[in-house]
Amino acid sequence: MKILSVSDYIEPVLYNKFNPELFKDIDLILSCGDLQPEYLSFLSSRIDSPLYYVRGNHDIRYAESPPLNCNNIDSQLIRFNNLRILGLEGSRWYNGNPIQYTDTQMKKKIFRIWPKLWWWRGVDIIITHAPPRYIGDAEDLCHRGFRSFHHLIDRFSPRYFIHGHIHAHFNDPSERIRIVKNTRVINTVGYFLLEINEK
């Protein structure tokens, strides 16, 4: 399965310079937030694959103008083919605007999903806006990751944990990936192409 993940800024190769040959055979699109809803609508229409998203801390417009033909999976555990996918929106609280959470609030969101995670015997992919704390995050309040995400990794060992929010330049795609126990934590700022075998 080929997955396209996106977040935080618009890539010309995916928008005004879109080249369908570069993105053929995409089975699924995952958005990790802070992108204009029109961009997600465009991706969904041009690539013609299901698109699941979580909102970032700047995605306030989504409440009134959600992206077309896209699915918000915040606080939901869903199945796509044989994959179990969990979404968690938002950043750490820093100025009181919407789509910001304290670590305690995020822990409560996770707690509400815990029974389904247990019933489904875990999760394969987690998409979030912010990263786990100390896994490629920063020290300013806005860009700190969530400590509570470590409980998900420790207990359920997802194959992939995909996030945005932390803007960085990568010379090689492998620089985006950090291994935490058995989980590959991927910073998808811009875009990332992931090929995985379904179980």
C-alpha positions as CSV (number, residue, x, y, z in Angstrom):
1,M,0.0,0.0,0.0
2,K,1.2,3.5,-0.9
3,I,0.3,6.3,1.5
4,L,0.8,10.1,1.0
5,S,1.0,12.1,4.2
6,V,1.0,15.9,4.3
7,S,1.1,18.7,6.8
8,D,1.9,22.4,7.5
9,Y,2.8,23.9,4.1
10,I,1.7,23.5,0.5
11,E,4.2,21.7,-1.7
12,P,4.1,23.1,-5.3
13,V,4.6,19.6,-6.7
14,L,1.3,18.7,-5.1
15,Y,-0.6,21.9,-6.0
16,N,0.2,24.5,-8.7
17,K,2.9,22.3,-10.3
18,F,1.0,19.0,-9.7
19,N,2.4,16.1,-11.6
20,P,0.1,13.1,-11.5
21,E,2.9,10.7,-12.6
22,L,4.7,11.4,-9.4
23,F,1.7,10.5,-7.3
24,K,0.1,7.6,-9.1
25,D,-1.0,4.5,-7.3
26,I,-1.6,6.4,-4.0
27,D,-4.1,4.3,-2.0
28,L,-4.6,6.7,0.9
29,I,-3.9,10.3,1.9
30,L,-3.3,11.3,5.5
31,S,-3.1,15.0,6.6
32,C,-1.6,16.0,9.9
33,G,-2.9,19.5,10.0
34,D,-2.2,23.2,9.4
35,L,-3.1,23.1,5.7
36,Q,-5.8,25.2,3.9
37,P,-9.0,23.2,3.4
38,E,-8.9,24.0,-0.3
39,Y,-5.5,22.2,-0.5
40,L,-6.9,19.0,0.9
41,S,-10.0,19.2,-1.4
42,F,-7.6,19.6,-4.3
43,L,-5.5,16.6,-3.3
44,S,-8.6,14.5,-2.8
45,S,-10.0,15.3,-6.2
46,R,-6.7,15.0,-8.2
47,I,-5.4,11.9,-6.6
48,D,-8.8,10.3,-6.1
49,S,-8.0,8.4,-3.0
50,P,-9.6,8.6,0.5
51,L,-8.3,11.4,2.6
52,Y,-8.3,11.3,6.4
53,Y,-7.2,14.3,8.4
54,V,-6.7,15.8,11.9
55,R,-6.7,19.6,12.4
56,G,-3.6,21.5,13.4
57,N,-3.7,24.5,15.8
58,H,-4.1,26.9,12.8
59,D,-7.0,25.1,11.2
60,I,-9.8,27.2,12.7
61,R,-11.4,27.7,9.2
62,Y,-12.3,24.0,9.1
63,A,-15.2,24.5,11.4
64,E,-17.1,26.5,8.8
65,S,-15.3,25.4,5.6
66,P,-14.2,21.8,6.0
67,P,-12.3,20.2,3.1
68,L,-14.6,18.5,0.5
69,N,-14.7,14.7,0.4
70,C,-12.3,14.4,3.3
71,N,-12.8,12.8,6.7
72,N,-11.9,14.2,10.1
73,I,-10.8,11.3,12.3
74,D,-9.9,13.3,15.4
75,S,-10.4,11.0,18.5
76,Q,-11.5,8.2,16.2
77,L,-10.1,4.7,15.5
78,I,-11.0,3.7,12.0
79,R,-10.2,0.8,9.6
80,F,-8.9,1.3,6.1
81,N,-8.5,-2.1,4.5
82,N,-6.5,-4.1,7.1
83,L,-5.0,-1.0,8.8
84,R,-6.2,0.4,12.1
85,I,-5.7,4.2,12.1
86,L,-6.1,6.6,15.0
87,G,-6.3,10.4,14.7
88,L,-5.6,13.1,17.4
89,E,-5.7,16.8,16.5
90,G,-4.1,19.9,17.9
91,S,-1.0,21.3,19.5
92,R,0.0,22.0,23.1
93,W,-1.9,24.8,24.7
94,Y,0.0,28.1,24.4
95,N,-2.4,31.1,23.9
96,G,-6.0,29.8,24.5
97,N,-7.1,29.6,20.9
98,P,-9.1,26.6,19.6
99,I,-7.5,23.3,18.8
100,Q,-4.9,23.5,21.6
101,Y,-4.8,21.1,24.5
102,T,-3.0,20.7,27.8
103,D,-1.3,17.3,28.2
104,T,-4.0,16.5,30.8
105,Q,-6.7,17.2,28.2
106,M,-5.0,15.1,25.6
107,K,-4.7,12.3,28.1
108,K,-8.5,12.4,28.6
109,K,-9.0,12.3,24.9
110,I,-6.9,9.2,24.7
111,F,-8.6,7.6,27.7
112,R,-11.9,7.8,26.0
113,I,-10.5,5.9,23.0
114,W,-8.7,3.3,25.1
115,P,-11.5,0.7,25.3
116,K,-11.8,0.5,21.5
117,L,-8.0,0.4,21.2
118,W,-8.0,-2.6,23.5
119,W,-11.0,-4.2,21.7
120,W,-9.3,-3.8,18.3
121,R,-6.0,-5.1,19.8
122,G,-4.1,-2.0,19.1
123,V,-3.5,0.4,16.2
124,D,-1.2,0.3,13.1
125,I,-0.9,4.1,12.3
126,I,-1.5,7.1,14.5
127,I,-1.7,10.5,12.9
128,T,-1.4,13.7,15.0
129,H,-0.5,17.3,14.5
130,A,2.0,17.5,17.4
131,P,4.8,15.0,18.0
132,P,5.4,13.0,21.2
133,R,7.3,14.9,23.8
134,Y,11.1,14.9,23.3
135,I,10.8,13.1,19.9
136,G,11.9,15.9,17.6
137,D,9.8,18.5,19.3
138,A,11.0,22.0,20.5
139,E,11.1,23.7,23.9
140,D,8.8,26.7,23.2
141,L,5.4,26.1,24.7
142,C,3.6,25.9,21.3
143,H,6.0,23.3,19.8
144,R,6.4,20.9,22.8
145,G,5.0,17.5,22.1
146,F,2.5,15.6,24.2
147,R,3.9,13.3,26.9
148,S,0.6,11.3,26.8
149,F,1.5,10.1,23.3
150,H,4.2,7.9,24.8
151,H,1.5,5.8,26.6
152,L,0.1,4.9,23.2
153,I,3.5,4.0,21.8
154,D,4.4,2.0,25.0
155,R,1.2,0.1,25.2
156,F,0.2,-0.5,21.6
157,S,3.4,-0.3,19.6
158,P,1.9,1.2,16.4
159,R,3.9,0.6,13.3
160,Y,3.9,4.3,12.4
161,F,3.3,7.5,14.3
162,I,3.0,10.4,11.7
163,H,2.9,14.0,12.8
164,G,3.5,17.5,11.5
165,H,3.9,20.9,13.4
166,I,7.7,20.8,13.7
167,H,9.0,22.7,10.7
168,A,12.4,21.3,9.6
169,H,14.4,20.9,6.4
170,F,15.4,17.3,5.5
171,N,18.1,16.5,3.0
172,D,17.0,12.9,2.9
173,P,13.6,11.2,3.6
174,S,15.3,9.0,6.2
175,E,16.1,12.0,8.3
176,R,12.3,12.4,9.0
177,I,12.1,9.1,10.8
178,R,13.0,8.4,14.5
179,I,12.6,4.9,15.9
180,V,10.9,4.7,19.3
181,K,10.9,1.1,20.5
182,N,9.0,-0.7,17.6
183,T,7.4,2.5,16.2
184,R,8.6,4.7,13.4
185,V,7.9,8.3,14.3
186,I,7.7,10.3,11.1
187,N,7.7,14.1,10.7
188,T,5.6,14.6,7.5
189,V,6.0,18.4,7.3
190,G,5.5,19.2,3.6
191,Y,4.9,15.6,2.4
192,F,6.1,12.1,2.8
193,L,5.5,8.9,0.8
194,L,5.2,5.7,2.7
195,E,4.9,2.2,1.3
196,I,3.8,-0.5,3.7
197,N,2.7,-4.1,3.7
198,E,-0.7,-4.7,5.1
199,K,-0.9,-7.4,7.7
